[in-house]
């Protein structure tokens, strides 16, 4: 789904879903409520686009928070019916570590619930450091490495190309191939392909001197011409790619794939939400920490985060909500 305005696309999608439900049901009420939070999210992002840090951080975080609420509602999570909290905190004795708050039995931990729904369940009581957050976001990975804040000795997000293939002429099976440029072997720990999850899921099939190619070990049964067979297999392949650490970035040339050779405990998108909470919180409540962190050695990487990641998140959440791959048209990109 190509859209240069995900806000309008989401509004249209939600309104169409509402119209398709003729009777007043819990789902219809949740969808109607989601339009309210979507409006808030858009207004906060518009305000963020016209503001500077630290104000920009507060507006951007609340846009992210309200987009998450839209997603929770479309997934059947009721809001307004019980206590809701962000799910993260910055203890008074901490400056660069967030704490994941416990989930109360009768309340909704927004961060934990969102992470659970994207298959990245978080652990109550865990601490997440600022360096962890910025090391796990592929959009700012290179800048994080260059300022010396990466939590690993080498770069960890390997640019890869991925293709889904079938056997001809029968088309009875599906596999995927993942390849990377050999020149990157000197920059990253590609030895990780020989152990763990990567070794369990992939086997090397080619080294032509420029590219090194791996093929999925799992050959999925496929029924030629069947939409249901394709959809189930596509979902299975997508889940496996997430499992081995593949992340996606929307770029000027479309989506690009990156393989996390040293994945941390949670998925990159959870670390991004945590980072946005951190930026928004210290902007509101911790001016001393703000002056030390956001105007100091982290300034460049956090400015880059604010310029690129919230808009990436909008496309990401749009895809989650509508179950479509949402991308920006090439004609829209200058």
DALINUR-V416345 format. One record per residue. BURIAL is # if it has 24 or more other ideal C-beta (glycine too) atoms within 12 Angstrom, else .. Layout:
[[BURIAL] [BURIAL]]
This chain:
[[.] [.] [#] [.] [.] [#] [#] [.] [#] [#] [#] [.] [#] [#] [.] [.] [#] [#] [.] [.] [.] [.] [.] [.] [.] [.] [.] [.] [.] [#] [#] [#] [#] [#] [#] [.] [#] [#] [#] [#] [#] [#] [.] [#] [#] [.] [.] [#] [.] [.] [.] [.] [#] [#] [.] [#] [#] [#] [#] [#] [#] [#] [#] [#] [#] [#] [#] [#] [#] [#] [#] [#] [#] [#] [#] [.] [#] [.] [#] [.] [.] [.] [.] [#] [.] [#] [#] [#] [#] [#] [.] [.] [.] [.] [.] [#] [#] [#] [#] [#] [#] [.] [#] [.] [.] [.] [.] [#] [#] [#] [#] [#] [#] [#] [#] [#] [#] [#] [.] [#] [.] [#] [.] [.] [.] [#] [#] [#] [#] [#] [#] [#] [#] [#] [#] [#] [#] [#] [#] [#] [#] [#] [#] [#] [#] [.] [.] [.] [#] [#] [#] [#] [.] [.] [#] [#] [#] [#] [#] [#] [#] [#] [.] [#] [.] [#] [.] [.] [.] [.] [.] [.] [.] [#] [#] [#] [#] [#] [#] [#] [.] [.] [.] [#] [.] [.] [.] [#] [#] [#] [.] [#] [#] [.] [.] [.] [.] [#] [.] [.] [#] [#] [.] [.] [.] [.] [.] [.] [.] [.] [.] [#] [#] [#] [#] [#] [.] [.] [.] [#] [.] [#] [.] [.] [.] [.] [.] [.] [.] [.] [.] [.] [#] [.] [.] [#] [#] [#] [.] [#] [#] [#] [#] [#] [#] [#] [#] [#] [#] [#] [.] [.] [.] [.] [#] [.] [#] [#] [#] [#] [#] [#] [#] [#] [.] [#] [#] [#] [#] [#] [#] [#] [#] [#] [#] [#] [#] [#] [#] [#] [#] [#] [#] [.] [.] [#] [.] [.] [#] [#] [.] [.] [#] [#] [.] [.] [.] [#] [.] [.] [#] [#] [#] [#] [#] [#] [.] [#] [#] [#] [#] [#] [#] [#] [#] [#] [#] [#] [#] [#] [#] [#] [.] [.] [.] [#] [#] [#] [.] [.] [.] [.] [.] [.]]
